[in-house]
């Protein structure tokens, strides 16, 4: 194993203790620790814990990197069954506090003096202790109350080592376990690594807070804590202290005379504004990060995990909303495939059938009868069934919308998220149909079409050489047409695809002339004489019309 082999053994020992021997074997850890028999997905006899519970506890035992991994997985309804998502959602980033002396050393190194000199007051008892950092109450010399977050000593080295191990284990699992290959485990680990590394850097969190403050600068009922840059570094973050009542403390809100119905709408509007107007959103808006001020304003804290929607993702979401509102299963199927990724060929007909049943379930129902969370969970279940996986920022977005609906409904049982969402959705679809958006999509399609036409001569030339190789035997593989097919699909126009297929068929017909002896190669059935061109044409048209795996963009 090389460097870090003791950590591999530790991981192996934890998996053994929780009866996850098969998983350990797939990860290549079987030689390090003798494992008891046990398979992921099959509970052991008389075991008081389920397999999801065993994995959740194992993640907690393995420390901050694995706890964060489980928390991210709790957002992936498109990847995991509901029982696993629910169990991972229980992961708490609550750990025993690191010793004060180590924290004092970090503060001294980062700020150039002992905390008692830098701050007018500094309470050494932490307000909260998490796996990456600890938070302390302090007061600046001008009397401003602040919260100081300090990164735990040694956590960066541990996280980096764990991320390297996770990358290695993901590569091994991808090679050894056919069932896992469809999930692109190395790609998921890479996404997770980027998210966690950003969370380690308090300067990045400070920039996130400043961006949110700028976005909501003119919103009187939204409060974002001010960053105190003179006492902020990559390991220390000093923020204005936000006091108030937790948004889920119903008794406290009632005692303070807060209008809970208005607060529910305010909280939802803040989340929807982040997503649809700013396209930069707080990715962990749980009640512990939202405090209600005495005047009814809402203060947000903890900006370590954020999401940002790209232009293409926003266009994809708009396509889904537009197709759903038009009750168009074909368009909704296409929009979901465009937004997702998969390692397998998509069963488009099966997906369309599932989407048709999904849309029929909501046809004719008013918004007040529909739960956004239930609807999204059903949609994510369809994606999971067809091995379609969302980009991480889209999965985060869906989680945030479901969390926002849950928080608002707790405040106001009559709250309907879709009512609040409707004006934002209308705005999104109007933008989707605007001239700039259409021009953008045409430009993307034009680039793909140009590249496709550029590749045609080279593709025909390769086909000619293949036909000449071995006389009348055709060595035709689907992979020879992969780049061409991919370009054609991105154009997204069946008429164009048909024209391209016709051009290819005509070119091949000219090349082969009167050749009549053909054989089957690589699963492509080729007939004789003029039937050859018909079979090849049918294959090409079928290939161009089916959906292909699309990489994450």
Secondary structure, 3 states (H helix, E strand, C coil): CCCCHHHHHHHHHHHHHCCCHHHHHHCCCCCCCCCCCCECCECCCCCCCCHHHHHHHHHHHHCHHHHHHHHHHCCCCCCCCHHHHHHHCCCCCCCCCCCHHHHHHHHHHHHCCCHHHHCCEECCCCCEECCCEEEEEEECCCCCEEEEEEECCCHHHHHHHHHHHHHHHHHHHHHHCHHHHCCCHHHHHHHHHHHHHHHHCHHHHHHHHHHHHHHCCCCCCEEECCECHHHCCCCEEEEECCCCEECCCHHHHHHCCCCHHHHHHHHHHHHHHHHHHHCEEECCCCHHHEEECCCCCEEECCCCCEEECCHHHHHHHHHHHHHHHCCCHHHHHHHHHHHEECCCCCCHHHHHHHHHHHHHHHCCCCHHHCCHHHHHHHHHHHHHHCCCEECHHHHHHHHHHHHHHHHHHHHCCCCCHHHHHHHHHHHHHHHHCCHHHHHHHHHHHHHHHHHHHHHHHHHHHHHHHHHHCCCCCCCCCHHHHHHHHHHHHHHCCHHHHHHHHHHHHHHHHHHHCCCCCCCCECCECCCCCHHHHHHHHHHHHHHHHCCCCCCCC
